[in-house]
Amino acid sequence: MENPKNHRREIVVEATATSIEKWRKQVIAGQPETGRMYAFISDEGNYIPGGEGTAPTPLTYFVSGMAL
């Protein structure tokens, strides 16, 4: 008899990043197996030369993910 605690489930998450302009980037990420992919856009604030603050910073997304 198998122990139900020994079952494993593989979760695959893929992400593709592209540069839009200056510090603005777009990432398409999600789980291809489910067909659910999402777009994220990030930008740096104007405290960095070229940053315009048009979207959350990459660090903001990272911290938000840790909070979830």
PDB file of N, CA, C and O in Angstrom:
ATOM      1  N   MET A   1       0.841  -1.179   0.000  1.00  0.00           N
ATOM      2  CA  MET A   1       0.000   0.000   0.000  1.00  0.00           C
ATOM      3  C   MET A   1       0.888   1.245   0.000  1.00  0.00           C
ATOM      4  O   MET A   1       1.817   1.359   0.800  1.00  0.00           O
ATOM      5  N   GLU A   2       0.587   2.174  -0.910  1.00  0.00           N
ATOM      6  CA  GLU A   2       1.374   3.402  -1.012  1.00  0.00           C
ATOM      7  C   GLU A   2       0.970   4.392   0.065  1.00  0.00           C
ATOM      8  O   GLU A   2      -0.199   4.505   0.433  1.00  0.00           O
ATOM      9  N   ASN A   3       1.967   5.101   0.556  1.00  0.00           N
ATOM     10  CA  ASN A   3       1.727   6.143   1.526  1.00  0.00           C
ATOM     11  C   ASN A   3       1.319   7.405   0.769  1.00  0.00           C
ATOM     12  O   ASN A   3       2.092   7.876  -0.066  1.00  0.00           O
ATOM     13  N   PRO A   4       0.142   7.970   1.023  1.00  0.00           N
ATOM     14  CA  PRO A   4      -0.290   9.160   0.278  1.00  0.00           C
ATOM     15  C   PRO A   4       0.627  10.361   0.466  1.00  0.00           C
ATOM     16  O   PRO A   4       0.606  11.276  -0.357  1.00  0.00           O
ATOM     17  N   LYS A   5       1.419  10.385   1.510  1.00  0.00           N
ATOM     18  CA  LYS A   5       2.345  11.486   1.735  1.00  0.00           C
ATOM     19  C   LYS A   5       3.524  11.443   0.766  1.00  0.00           C
ATOM     20  O   LYS A   5       4.252  12.427   0.634  1.00  0.00           O
ATOM     21  N   ASN A   6       3.719  10.316   0.089  1.00  0.00           N
ATOM     22  CA  ASN A   6       4.843  10.169  -0.825  1.00  0.00           C
ATOM     23  C   ASN A   6       4.528  10.616  -2.249  1.00  0.00           C
ATOM     24  O   ASN A   6       5.403  10.559  -3.113  1.00  0.00           O
ATOM     25  N   HIS A   7       3.311  11.054  -2.509  1.00  0.00           N
ATOM     26  CA  HIS A   7       2.955  11.497  -3.855  1.00  0.00           C
ATOM     27  C   HIS A   7       3.599  12.845  -4.147  1.00  0.00           C
ATOM     28  O   HIS A   7       3.658  13.728  -3.291  1.00  0.00           O
ATOM     29  N   ARG A   8       4.074  12.973  -5.358  1.00  0.00           N
ATOM     30  CA  ARG A   8       4.686  14.235  -5.777  1.00  0.00           C
ATOM     31  C   ARG A   8       3.901  14.804  -6.942  1.00  0.00           C
ATOM     32  O   ARG A   8       3.290  14.080  -7.728  1.00  0.00           O
ATOM     33  N   ARG A   9       3.940  16.098  -7.024  1.00  0.00           N
ATOM     34  CA  ARG A   9       3.292  16.791  -8.127  1.00  0.00           C
ATOM     35  C   ARG A   9       4.280  17.795  -8.683  1.00  0.00           C
ATOM     36  O   ARG A   9       4.794  18.644  -7.954  1.00  0.00           O
ATOM     37  N   GLU A  10       4.540  17.697  -9.951  1.00  0.00           N
ATOM     38  CA  GLU A  10       5.459  18.632 -10.590  1.00  0.00           C
ATOM     39  C   GLU A  10       4.686  19.842 -11.082  1.00  0.00           C
ATOM     40  O   GLU A  10       3.661  19.708 -11.750  1.00  0.00           O
ATOM     41  N   ILE A  11       5.180  21.011 -10.750  1.00  0.00           N
ATOM     42  CA  ILE A  11       4.567  22.255 -11.206  1.00  0.00           C
ATOM     43  C   ILE A  11       5.603  22.976 -12.055  1.00  0.00           C
ATOM     44  O   ILE A  11       6.694  23.298 -11.583  1.00  0.00           O
ATOM     45  N   VAL A  12       5.255  23.225 -13.307  1.00  0.00           N
ATOM     46  CA  VAL A  12       6.167  23.903 -14.228  1.00  0.00           C
ATOM     47  C   VAL A  12       5.673  25.329 -14.432  1.00  0.00           C
ATOM     48  O   VAL A  12       4.515  25.554 -14.785  1.00  0.00           O
ATOM     49  N   VAL A  13       6.559  26.281 -14.208  1.00  0.00           N
ATOM     50  CA  VAL A  13       6.255  27.689 -14.456  1.00  0.00           C
ATOM     51  C   VAL A  13       7.322  28.208 -15.411  1.00  0.00           C
ATOM     52  O   VAL A  13       8.518  28.044 -15.171  1.00  0.00           O
ATOM     53  N   GLU A  14       6.882  28.832 -16.487  1.00  0.00           N
ATOM     54  CA  GLU A  14       7.813  29.391 -17.471  1.00  0.00           C
ATOM     55  C   GLU A  14       7.648  30.901 -17.525  1.00  0.00           C
ATOM     56  O   GLU A  14       6.568  31.432 -17.268  1.00  0.00           O
ATOM     57  N   ALA A  15       8.735  31.583 -17.864  1.00  0.00           N
ATOM     58  CA  ALA A  15       8.696  33.034 -18.005  1.00  0.00           C
ATOM     59  C   ALA A  15       9.611  33.454 -19.151  1.00  0.00           C
ATOM     60  O   ALA A  15      10.720  32.941 -19.298  1.00  0.00           O
ATOM     61  N   THR A  16       9.132  34.386 -19.951  1.00  0.00           N
ATOM     62  CA  THR A  16       9.917  34.953 -21.044  1.00  0.00           C
ATOM     63  C   THR A  16       9.900  36.466 -20.887  1.00  0.00           C
ATOM     64  O   THR A  16       8.833  37.077 -20.818  1.00  0.00           O
ATOM     65  N   ALA A  17      11.077  37.064 -20.831  1.00  0.00           N
ATOM     66  CA  ALA A  17      11.183  38.511 -20.642  1.00  0.00           C
ATOM     67  C   ALA A  17      11.641  39.186 -21.927  1.00  0.00           C
ATOM     68  O   ALA A  17      12.469  38.655 -22.667  1.00  0.00           O
ATOM     69  N   THR A  18      11.090  40.360 -22.174  1.00  0.00           N
ATOM     70  CA  THR A  18      11.526  41.178 -23.301  1.00  0.00           C
ATOM     71  C   THR A  18      11.665  42.620 -22.836  1.00  0.00           C
ATOM     72  O   THR A  18      10.966  43.066 -21.926  1.00  0.00           O
ATOM     73  N   SER A  19      12.562  43.323 -23.464  1.00  0.00           N
ATOM     74  CA  SER A  19      12.773  44.727 -23.158  1.00  0.00           C
ATOM     75  C   SER A  19      11.854  45.555 -24.040  1.00  0.00           C
ATOM     76  O   SER A  19      11.808  45.355 -25.254  1.00  0.00           O
ATOM     77  N   ILE A  20      11.127  46.480 -23.439  1.00  0.00           N
ATOM     78  CA  ILE A  20      10.229  47.347 -24.205  1.00  0.00           C
ATOM     79  C   ILE A  20      10.988  48.610 -24.609  1.00  0.00           C
ATOM     80  O   ILE A  20      11.155  48.886 -25.797  1.00  0.00           O
ATOM     81  N   GLU A  21      11.444  49.369 -23.626  1.00  0.00           N
ATOM     82  CA  GLU A  21      12.276  50.552 -23.870  1.00  0.00           C
ATOM     83  C   GLU A  21      12.845  51.012 -22.542  1.00  0.00           C
ATOM     84  O   GLU A  21      12.236  50.824 -21.489  1.00  0.00           O
ATOM     85  N   LYS A  22      13.998  51.606 -22.607  1.00  0.00           N
ATOM     86  CA  LYS A  22      14.695  52.077 -21.407  1.00  0.00           C
ATOM     87  C   LYS A  22      14.705  50.959 -20.367  1.00  0.00           C
ATOM     88  O   LYS A  22      15.197  49.868 -20.653  1.00  0.00           O
ATOM     89  N   TRP A  23      14.170  51.206 -19.159  1.00  0.00           N
ATOM     90  CA  TRP A  23      14.155  50.193 -18.104  1.00  0.00           C
ATOM     91  C   TRP A  23      12.854  49.393 -18.088  1.00  0.00           C
ATOM     92  O   TRP A  23      12.694  48.501 -17.254  1.00  0.00           O
ATOM     93  N   ARG A  24      11.923  49.695 -18.992  1.00  0.00           N
ATOM     94  CA  ARG A  24      10.639  49.009 -19.010  1.00  0.00           C
ATOM     95  C   ARG A  24      10.792  47.622 -19.635  1.00  0.00           C
ATOM     96  O   ARG A  24      11.351  47.475 -20.722  1.00  0.00           O
ATOM     97  N   LYS A  25      10.291  46.620 -18.937  1.00  0.00           N
ATOM     98  CA  LYS A  25      10.372  45.226 -19.400  1.00  0.00           C
ATOM     99  C   LYS A  25       8.992  44.589 -19.327  1.00  0.00           C
ATOM    100  O   LYS A  25       8.135  45.018 -18.554  1.00  0.00           O
ATOM    101  N   GLN A  26       8.790  43.562 -20.142  1.00  0.00           N
ATOM    102  CA  GLN A  26       7.557  42.774 -20.086  1.00  0.00           C
ATOM    103  C   GLN A  26       7.926  41.314 -19.907  1.00  0.00           C
ATOM    104  O   GLN A  26       8.847  40.807 -20.547  1.00  0.00           O
ATOM    105  N   VAL A  27       7.203  40.652 -19.036  1.00  0.00           N
ATOM    106  CA  VAL A  27       7.381  39.218 -18.828  1.00  0.00           C
ATOM    107  C   VAL A  27       6.050  38.542 -19.068  1.00  0.00           C
ATOM    108  O   VAL A  27       5.015  38.990 -18.575  1.00  0.00           O
ATOM    109  N   ILE A  28       6.081  37.467 -19.826  1.00  0.00           N
ATOM    110  CA  ILE A  28       4.924  36.589 -19.974  1.00  0.00           C
ATOM    111  C   ILE A  28       5.266  35.345 -19.166  1.00  0.00           C
ATOM    112  O   ILE A  28       6.243  34.655 -19.458  1.00  0.00           O
ATOM    113  N   ALA A  29       4.459  35.064 -18.151  1.00  0.00           N
ATOM    114  CA  ALA A  29       4.770  33.964 -17.247  1.00  0.00           C
ATOM    115  C   ALA A  29       3.507  33.199 -16.893  1.00  0.00           C
ATOM    116  O   ALA A  29       2.400  33.736 -16.918  1.00  0.00           O
ATOM    117  N   GLY A  30       3.704  31.943 -16.566  1.00  0.00           N
ATOM    118  CA  GLY A  30       2.571  31.130 -16.137  1.00  0.00           C
ATOM    119  C   GLY A  30       2.873  29.663 -16.267  1.00  0.00           C
ATOM    120  O   GLY A  30       4.024  29.249 -16.401  1.00  0.00           O
ATOM    121  N   GLN A  31       1.810  28.884 -16.224  1.00  0.00           N
ATOM    122  CA  GLN A  31       1.910  27.438 -16.291  1.00  0.00           C
ATOM    123  C   GLN A  31       1.406  26.967 -17.652  1.00  0.00           C
ATOM    124  O   GLN A  31       0.199  26.923 -17.891  1.00  0.00           O
ATOM    125  N   PRO A  32       2.333  26.617 -18.544  1.00  0.00           N
ATOM    126  CA  PRO A  32       1.929  26.232 -19.896  1.00  0.00           C
ATOM    127  C   PRO A  32       0.987  25.031 -19.927  1.00  0.00           C
ATOM    128  O   PRO A  32       0.159  24.918 -20.831  1.00  0.00           O
ATOM    129  N   GLU A  33       1.105  24.147 -18.964  1.00  0.00           N
ATOM    130  CA  GLU A  33       0.253  22.953 -18.925  1.00  0.00           C
ATOM    131  C   GLU A  33      -1.223  23.322 -18.808  1.00  0.00           C
ATOM    132  O   GLU A  33      -2.089  22.636 -19.351  1.00  0.00           O
ATOM    133  N   THR A  34      -1.501  24.415 -18.094  1.00  0.00           N
ATOM    134  CA  THR A  34      -2.888  24.845 -17.904  1.00  0.00           C
ATOM    135  C   THR A  34      -3.329  25.846 -18.959  1.00  0.00           C
ATOM    136  O   THR A  34      -4.520  26.117 -19.104  1.00  0.00           O
ATOM    137  N   GLY A  35      -2.361  26.399 -19.700  1.00  0.00           N
ATOM    138  CA  GLY A  35      -2.674  27.421 -20.685  1.00  0.00           C
ATOM    139  C   GLY A  35      -2.861  28.790 -20.074  1.00  0.00           C
ATOM    140  O   GLY A  35      -3.270  29.726 -20.762  1.00  0.00           O
ATOM    141  N   ARG A  36      -2.570  28.923 -18.798  1.00  0.00           N
ATOM    142  CA  ARG A  36      -2.728  30.213 -18.122  1.00  0.00           C
ATOM    143  C   ARG A  36      -1.394  30.949 -18.104  1.00  0.00           C
ATOM    144  O   ARG A  36      -0.471  30.579 -17.380  1.00  0.00           O
ATOM    145  N   MET A  37      -1.316  31.984 -18.906  1.00  0.00           N
ATOM    146  CA  MET A  37      -0.117  32.809 -18.981  1.00  0.00           C
ATOM    147  C   MET A  37      -0.542  34.253 -18.713  1.00  0.00           C
ATOM    148  O   MET A  37      -1.631  34.671 -19.108  1.00  0.00           O
ATOM    149  N   TYR A  38       0.315  35.000 -18.047  1.00  0.00           N
ATOM    150  CA  TYR A  38      -0.010  36.358 -17.642  1.00  0.00           C
ATOM    151  C   TYR A  38       1.115  37.304 -18.041  1.00  0.00           C
ATOM    152  O   TYR A  38       2.281  36.912 -18.089  1.00  0.00           O
ATOM    153  N   ALA A  39       0.760  38.544 -18.324  1.00  0.00           N
ATOM    154  CA  ALA A  39       1.748  39.553 -18.692  1.00  0.00           C
ATOM    155  C   ALA A  39       2.001  40.468 -17.494  1.00  0.00           C
ATOM    156  O   ALA A  39       1.073  40.918 -16.821  1.00  0.00           O
ATOM    157  N   PHE A  40       3.269  40.725 -17.254  1.00  0.00           N
ATOM    158  CA  PHE A  40       3.697  41.659 -16.207  1.00  0.00           C
ATOM    159  C   PHE A  40       4.605  42.688 -16.864  1.00  0.00           C
ATOM    160  O   PHE A  40       5.470  42.340 -17.668  1.00  0.00           O
ATOM    161  N   ILE A  41       4.410  43.933 -16.525  1.00  0.00           N
ATOM    162  CA  ILE A  41       5.300  44.984 -17.009  1.00  0.00           C
ATOM    163  C   ILE A  41       5.940  45.633 -15.793  1.00  0.00           C
ATOM    164  O   ILE A  41       5.268  45.898 -14.796  1.00  0.00           O
ATOM    165  N   SER A  42       7.231  45.886 -15.878  1.00  0.00           N
ATOM    166  CA  SER A  42       7.933  46.550 -14.786  1.00  0.00           C
ATOM    167  C   SER A  42       8.737  47.726 -15.336  1.00  0.00           C
ATOM    168  O   SER A  42       9.066  47.784 -16.521  1.00  0.00           O
ATOM    169  N   ASP A  43       9.034  48.641 -14.451  1.00  0.00           N
ATOM    170  CA  ASP A  43       9.842  49.803 -14.794  1.00  0.00           C
ATOM    171  C   ASP A  43      10.541  50.244 -13.512  1.00  0.00           C
ATOM    172  O   ASP A  43      10.054  49.974 -12.414  1.00  0.00           O
ATOM    173  N   GLU A  44      11.632  50.891 -13.642  1.00  0.00           N
ATOM    174  CA  GLU A  44      12.306  51.477 -12.484  1.00  0.00           C
ATOM    175  C   GLU A  44      11.793  52.901 -12.304  1.00  0.00           C
ATOM    176  O   GLU A  44      11.286  53.516 -13.242  1.00  0.00           O
ATOM    177  N   GLY A  45      11.930  53.406 -11.105  1.00  0.00           N
ATOM    178  CA  GLY A  45      11.523  54.777 -10.836  1.00  0.00           C
ATOM    179  C   GLY A  45      12.515  55.766 -11.415  1.00  0.00           C
ATOM    180  O   GLY A  45      13.591  55.382 -11.875  1.00  0.00           O
ATOM    181  N   ASN A  46      12.155  57.033 -11.390  1.00  0.00           N
ATOM    182  CA  ASN A  46      13.025  58.053 -11.973  1.00  0.00           C
ATOM    183  C   ASN A  46      14.280  58.304 -11.135  1.00  0.00           C
ATOM    184  O   ASN A  46      15.102  59.145 -11.498  1.00  0.00           O
ATOM    185  N   TYR A  47      14.436  57.596 -10.033  1.00  0.00           N
ATOM    186  CA  TYR A  47      15.680  57.668  -9.253  1.00  0.00           C
ATOM    187  C   TYR A  47      16.820  56.952  -9.971  1.00  0.00           C
ATOM    188  O   TYR A  47      17.982  57.104  -9.594  1.00  0.00           O
ATOM    189  N   ILE A  48      16.498  56.173 -11.000  1.00  0.00           N
ATOM    190  CA  ILE A  48      17.502  55.520 -11.843  1.00  0.00           C
ATOM    191  C   ILE A  48      17.435  56.201 -13.212  1.00  0.00           C
ATOM    192  O   ILE A  48      16.348  56.313 -13.780  1.00  0.00           O
ATOM    193  N   PRO A  49      18.556  56.653 -13.752  1.00  0.00           N
ATOM    194  CA  PRO A  49      18.519  57.279 -15.077  1.00  0.00           C
ATOM    195  C   PRO A  49      17.846  56.368 -16.112  1.00  0.00           C
ATOM    196  O   PRO A  49      18.257  55.223 -16.300  1.00  0.00           O
ATOM    197  N   GLY A  50      16.829  56.878 -16.767  1.00  0.00           N
ATOM    198  CA  GLY A  50      16.084  56.107 -17.762  1.00  0.00           C
ATOM    199  C   GLY A  50      14.809  55.500 -17.206  1.00  0.00           C
ATOM    200  O   GLY A  50      13.921  55.129 -17.972  1.00  0.00           O
ATOM    201  N   GLY A  51      14.700  55.391 -15.879  1.00  0.00           N
ATOM    202  CA  GLY A  51      13.469  54.877 -15.274  1.00  0.00           C
ATOM    203  C   GLY A  51      12.389  55.948 -15.305  1.00  0.00           C
ATOM    204  O   GLY A  51      12.671  57.131 -15.112  1.00  0.00           O
ATOM    205  N   GLU A  52      11.158  55.530 -15.548  1.00  0.00           N
ATOM    206  CA  GLU A  52      10.056  56.492 -15.640  1.00  0.00           C
ATOM    207  C   GLU A  52       8.951  56.232 -14.629  1.00  0.00           C
ATOM    208  O   GLU A  52       8.023  57.034 -14.517  1.00  0.00           O
ATOM    209  N   GLY A  53       9.028  55.127 -13.888  1.00  0.00           N
ATOM    210  CA  GLY A  53       8.006  54.830 -12.887  1.00  0.00           C
ATOM    211  C   GLY A  53       6.636  54.538 -13.463  1.00  0.00           C
ATOM    212  O   GLY A  53       5.625  54.828 -12.824  1.00  0.00           O
ATOM    213  N   THR A  54       6.582  53.964 -14.674  1.00  0.00           N
ATOM    214  CA  THR A  54       5.296  53.701 -15.326  1.00  0.00           C
ATOM    215  C   THR A  54       4.655  52.391 -14.887  1.00  0.00           C
ATOM    216  O   THR A  54       3.515  52.105 -15.252  1.00  0.00           O
ATOM    217  N   ALA A  55       5.384  51.590 -14.101  1.00  0.00           N
ATOM    218  CA  ALA A  55       4.891  50.280 -13.656  1.00  0.00           C
ATOM    219  C   ALA A  55       5.641  49.916 -12.373  1.00  0.00           C
ATOM    220  O   ALA A  55       6.641  50.555 -12.044  1.00  0.00           O
ATOM    221  N   PRO A  56       5.177  48.907 -11.650  1.00  0.00           N
ATOM    222  CA  PRO A  56       5.909  48.473 -10.457  1.00  0.00           C
ATOM    223  C   PRO A  56       7.340  48.051 -10.809  1.00  0.00           C
ATOM    224  O   PRO A  56       7.615  47.592 -11.918  1.00  0.00           O
ATOM    225  N   THR A  57       8.231  48.219  -9.848  1.00  0.00           N
ATOM    226  CA  THR A  57       9.616  47.784 -10.050  1.00  0.00           C
ATOM    227  C   THR A  57       9.700  46.259  -9.951  1.00  0.00           C
ATOM    228  O   THR A  57       8.815  45.632  -9.369  1.00  0.00           O
ATOM    229  N   PRO A  58      10.743  45.662 -10.506  1.00  0.00           N
ATOM    230  CA  PRO A  58      10.913  44.212 -10.346  1.00  0.00           C
ATOM    231  C   PRO A  58      10.949  43.805  -8.867  1.00  0.00           C
ATOM    232  O   PRO A  58      10.416  42.756  -8.504  1.00  0.00           O
ATOM    233  N   LEU A  59      11.568  44.618  -8.021  1.00  0.00           N
ATOM    234  CA  LEU A  59      11.631  44.298  -6.601  1.00  0.00           C
ATOM    235  C   LEU A  59      10.236  44.314  -5.971  1.00  0.00           C
ATOM    236  O   LEU A  59       9.959  43.523  -5.070  1.00  0.00           O
ATOM    237  N   THR A  60       9.372  45.190  -6.427  1.00  0.00           N
ATOM    238  CA  THR A  60       7.993  45.223  -5.928  1.00  0.00           C
ATOM    239  C   THR A  60       7.277  43.917  -6.240  1.00  0.00           C
ATOM    240  O   THR A  60       6.572  43.377  -5.388  1.00  0.00           O
ATOM    241  N   TYR A  61       7.453  43.405  -7.459  1.00  0.00           N
ATOM    242  CA  TYR A  61       6.838  42.108  -7.813  1.00  0.00           C
ATOM    243  C   TYR A  61       7.423  40.991  -6.943  1.00  0.00           C
ATOM    244  O   TYR A  61       6.688  40.124  -6.470  1.00  0.00           O
ATOM    245  N   PHE A  62       8.730  41.009  -6.735  1.00  0.00           N
ATOM    246  CA  PHE A  62       9.365  39.959  -5.937  1.00  0.00           C
ATOM    247  C   PHE A  62       8.822  39.964  -4.503  1.00  0.00           C
ATOM    248  O   PHE A  62       8.426  38.921  -3.983  1.00  0.00           O
ATOM    249  N   VAL A  63       8.806  41.120  -3.881  1.00  0.00           N
ATOM    250  CA  VAL A  63       8.325  41.214  -2.500  1.00  0.00           C
ATOM    251  C   VAL A  63       6.849  40.823  -2.405  1.00  0.00           C
ATOM    252  O   VAL A  63       6.439  40.158  -1.453  1.00  0.00           O
ATOM    253  N   SER A  64       6.062  41.233  -3.384  1.00  0.00           N
ATOM    254  CA  SER A  64       4.643  40.857  -3.397  1.00  0.00           C
ATOM    255  C   SER A  64       4.464  39.350  -3.476  1.00  0.00           C
ATOM    256  O   SER A  64       3.614  38.778  -2.794  1.00  0.00           O
ATOM    257  N   GLY A  65       5.271  38.712  -4.315  1.00  0.00           N
ATOM    258  CA  GLY A  65       5.211  37.259  -4.427  1.00  0.00           C
ATOM    259  C   GLY A  65       5.578  36.564  -3.131  1.00  0.00           C
ATOM    260  O   GLY A  65       4.983  35.546  -2.777  1.00  0.00           O
ATOM    261  N   MET A  66       6.555  37.107  -2.421  1.00  0.00           N
ATOM    262  CA  MET A  66       6.941  36.518  -1.133  1.00  0.00           C
ATOM    263  C   MET A  66       5.819  36.679  -0.108  1.00  0.00           C
ATOM    264  O   MET A  66       5.634  35.815   0.749  1.00  0.00           O
ATOM    265  N   ALA A  67       5.078  37.770  -0.193  1.00  0.00           N
ATOM    266  CA  ALA A  67       3.993  38.017   0.766  1.00  0.00           C
ATOM    267  C   ALA A  67       2.801  37.081   0.533  1.00  0.00           C
ATOM    268  O   ALA A  67       2.024  36.804   1.446  1.00  0.00           O
ATOM    269  N   LEU A  68       2.677  36.603  -0.704  1.00  0.00           N
ATOM    270  CA  LEU A  68       1.552  35.712  -0.998  1.00  0.00           C
ATOM    271  C   LEU A  68       1.851  34.353  -0.431  1.00  0.00           C
ATOM    272  O   LEU A  68       1.039  33.437  -0.560  1.00  0.00           O
TER     273      LEU A  68
END
